[in-house]
Amino acid sequence: MAIKFLELAFTDSVLKAQEQYFGNSQRIVDAPERDALTDDEAQFIQARDSFYLATVTEKGWPYLQHRGGPPGFLRVVSPTQLAFADYKGNRQMLSTGNLAANDRVCLFLMDYPQRTRLKILGHARVEDARIHPELVKQLADPALQRIVERFFFIDVISFDWNCPKYITPRYTAAEVEAAMAPLRERIAELKAQIKKDN
């Protein structure tokens, strides 16, 4: 478990809640300045085809936005930096606008079949793709390069893996199709055998 994440998350109010419900609190001391991603986190991140990005509005409200793309669209640039291409969307610009006032973000990544989740805290900045065409070639999927509007760069401060408790496994259409393929083949074999025997 990354210690910096807990130091940031366990505020005085959280510690008071821990004491109220459990009789003690988990005060964190001597946390590093940041926790770098390891190979485990990098592999998990690069296998995802979506994640949720939380920002904070100027009025202090949390805002959560889904981001998706081909597996690996969220790039691990280094053990302390992530990046992803942001595509044309609904033109609300909520995450981008929020980051202009407060650069704090939380990323929430899920692997439903494996019942695994990873949370990442960091500071983000947005770069306009029109000003940085070189980033389009470096960071965007070739099939989607024409619709890239901006890039998000996240300086990772820390991360936290959660337990699988209460995560219901869910599967994509591609995962279901892959699981069904051997069954379909076996059904076809049995049908052919029945036809041959009759």
Secondary structure as a PSIPRED ss2 file (coil, helix, strand):
# PSIPRED VFORMAT (PSIPRED V4.0)

   1 M C   1.000  0.000  0.000
   2 A C   1.000  0.000  0.000
   3 I H   0.000  1.000  0.000
   4 K H   0.000  1.000  0.000
   5 F H   0.000  1.000  0.000
   6 L H   0.000  1.000  0.000
   7 E H   0.000  1.000  0.000
   8 L H   0.000  1.000  0.000
   9 A H   0.000  1.000  0.000
  10 F C   1.000  0.000  0.000
  11 T C   1.000  0.000  0.000
  12 D H   0.000  1.000  0.000
  13 S H   0.000  1.000  0.000
  14 V H   0.000  1.000  0.000
  15 L H   0.000  1.000  0.000
  16 K H   0.000  1.000  0.000
  17 A H   0.000  1.000  0.000
  18 Q H   0.000  1.000  0.000
  19 E H   0.000  1.000  0.000
  20 Q H   0.000  1.000  0.000
  21 Y H   0.000  1.000  0.000
  22 F H   0.000  1.000  0.000
  23 G C   1.000  0.000  0.000
  24 N C   1.000  0.000  0.000
  25 S C   1.000  0.000  0.000
  26 Q C   1.000  0.000  0.000
  27 R C   1.000  0.000  0.000
  28 I C   1.000  0.000  0.000
  29 V C   1.000  0.000  0.000
  30 D C   1.000  0.000  0.000
  31 A C   1.000  0.000  0.000
  32 P C   1.000  0.000  0.000
  33 E C   1.000  0.000  0.000
  34 R C   1.000  0.000  0.000
  35 D C   1.000  0.000  0.000
  36 A C   1.000  0.000  0.000
  37 L C   1.000  0.000  0.000
  38 T C   1.000  0.000  0.000
  39 D H   0.000  1.000  0.000
  40 D H   0.000  1.000  0.000
  41 E H   0.000  1.000  0.000
  42 A H   0.000  1.000  0.000
  43 Q H   0.000  1.000  0.000
  44 F H   0.000  1.000  0.000
  45 I H   0.000  1.000  0.000
  46 Q H   0.000  1.000  0.000
  47 A H   0.000  1.000  0.000
  48 R C   1.000  0.000  0.000
  49 D C   1.000  0.000  0.000
  50 S E   0.000  0.000  1.000
  51 F E   0.000  0.000  1.000
  52 Y E   0.000  0.000  1.000
  53 L E   0.000  0.000  1.000
  54 A E   0.000  0.000  1.000
  55 T E   0.000  0.000  1.000
  56 V E   0.000  0.000  1.000
  57 T C   1.000  0.000  0.000
  58 E C   1.000  0.000  0.000
  59 K C   1.000  0.000  0.000
  60 G C   1.000  0.000  0.000
  61 W C   1.000  0.000  0.000
  62 P E   0.000  0.000  1.000
  63 Y E   0.000  0.000  1.000
  64 L E   0.000  0.000  1.000
  65 Q E   0.000  0.000  1.000
  66 H E   0.000  0.000  1.000
  67 R E   0.000  0.000  1.000
  68 G E   0.000  0.000  1.000
  69 G C   1.000  0.000  0.000
  70 P C   1.000  0.000  0.000
  71 P C   1.000  0.000  0.000
  72 G C   1.000  0.000  0.000
  73 F C   1.000  0.000  0.000
  74 L C   1.000  0.000  0.000
  75 R E   0.000  0.000  1.000
  76 V E   0.000  0.000  1.000
  77 V E   0.000  0.000  1.000
  78 S E   0.000  0.000  1.000
  79 P C   1.000  0.000  0.000
  80 T C   1.000  0.000  0.000
  81 Q E   0.000  0.000  1.000
  82 L E   0.000  0.000  1.000
  83 A E   0.000  0.000  1.000
  84 F E   0.000  0.000  1.000
  85 A E   0.000  0.000  1.000
  86 D E   0.000  0.000  1.000
  87 Y E   0.000  0.000  1.000
  88 K C   1.000  0.000  0.000
  89 G C   1.000  0.000  0.000
  90 N C   1.000  0.000  0.000
  91 R C   1.000  0.000  0.000
  92 Q C   1.000  0.000  0.000
  93 M C   1.000  0.000  0.000
  94 L H   0.000  1.000  0.000
  95 S H   0.000  1.000  0.000
  96 T H   0.000  1.000  0.000
  97 G H   0.000  1.000  0.000
  98 N H   0.000  1.000  0.000
  99 L H   0.000  1.000  0.000
 100 A H   0.000  1.000  0.000
 101 A H   0.000  1.000  0.000
 102 N C   1.000  0.000  0.000
 103 D C   1.000  0.000  0.000
 104 R E   0.000  0.000  1.000
 105 V E   0.000  0.000  1.000
 106 C E   0.000  0.000  1.000
 107 L E   0.000  0.000  1.000
 108 F E   0.000  0.000  1.000
 109 L E   0.000  0.000  1.000
 110 M E   0.000  0.000  1.000
 111 D E   0.000  0.000  1.000
 112 Y C   1.000  0.000  0.000
 113 P C   1.000  0.000  0.000
 114 Q C   1.000  0.000  0.000
 115 R C   1.000  0.000  0.000
 116 T E   0.000  0.000  1.000
 117 R E   0.000  0.000  1.000
 118 L E   0.000  0.000  1.000
 119 K E   0.000  0.000  1.000
 120 I E   0.000  0.000  1.000
 121 L E   0.000  0.000  1.000
 122 G E   0.000  0.000  1.000
 123 H E   0.000  0.000  1.000
 124 A E   0.000  0.000  1.000
 125 R E   0.000  0.000  1.000
 126 V E   0.000  0.000  1.000
 127 E E   0.000  0.000  1.000
 128 D E   0.000  0.000  1.000
 129 A C   1.000  0.000  0.000
 130 R C   1.000  0.000  0.000
 131 I C   1.000  0.000  0.000
 132 H C   1.000  0.000  0.000
 133 P H   0.000  1.000  0.000
 134 E H   0.000  1.000  0.000
 135 L H   0.000  1.000  0.000
 136 V H   0.000  1.000  0.000
 137 K H   0.000  1.000  0.000
 138 Q H   0.000  1.000  0.000
 139 L H   0.000  1.000  0.000
 140 A C   1.000  0.000  0.000
 141 D C   1.000  0.000  0.000
 142 P H   0.000  1.000  0.000
 143 A H   0.000  1.000  0.000
 144 L H   0.000  1.000  0.000
 145 Q H   0.000  1.000  0.000
 146 R H   0.000  1.000  0.000
 147 I H   0.000  1.000  0.000
 148 V E   0.000  0.000  1.000
 149 E E   0.000  0.000  1.000
 150 R E   0.000  0.000  1.000
 151 F E   0.000  0.000  1.000
 152 F E   0.000  0.000  1.000
 153 F E   0.000  0.000  1.000
 154 I E   0.000  0.000  1.000
 155 D E   0.000  0.000  1.000
 156 V E   0.000  0.000  1.000
 157 I E   0.000  0.000  1.000
 158 S E   0.000  0.000  1.000
 159 F E   0.000  0.000  1.000
 160 D E   0.000  0.000  1.000
 161 W E   0.000  0.000  1.000
 162 N E   0.000  0.000  1.000
 163 C C   1.000  0.000  0.000
 164 P C   1.000  0.000  0.000
 165 K C   1.000  0.000  0.000
 166 Y C   1.000  0.000  0.000
 167 I C   1.000  0.000  0.000
 168 T C   1.000  0.000  0.000
 169 P C   1.000  0.000  0.000
 170 R C   1.000  0.000  0.000
 171 Y C   1.000  0.000  0.000
 172 T C   1.000  0.000  0.000
 173 A H   0.000  1.000  0.000
 174 A H   0.000  1.000  0.000
 175 E H   0.000  1.000  0.000
 176 V H   0.000  1.000  0.000
 177 E H   0.000  1.000  0.000
 178 A H   0.000  1.000  0.000
 179 A H   0.000  1.000  0.000
 180 M H   0.000  1.000  0.000
 181 A H   0.000  1.000  0.000
 182 P H   0.000  1.000  0.000
 183 L H   0.000  1.000  0.000
 184 R H   0.000  1.000  0.000
 185 E H   0.000  1.000  0.000
 186 R H   0.000  1.000  0.000
 187 I H   0.000  1.000  0.000
 188 A H   0.000  1.000  0.000
 189 E H   0.000  1.000  0.000
 190 L H   0.000  1.000  0.000
 191 K H   0.000  1.000  0.000
 192 A H   0.000  1.000  0.000
 193 Q H   0.000  1.000  0.000
 194 I H   0.000  1.000  0.000
 195 K H   0.000  1.000  0.000
 196 K H   0.000  1.000  0.000
 197 D H   0.000  1.000  0.000
 198 N C   1.000  0.000  0.000
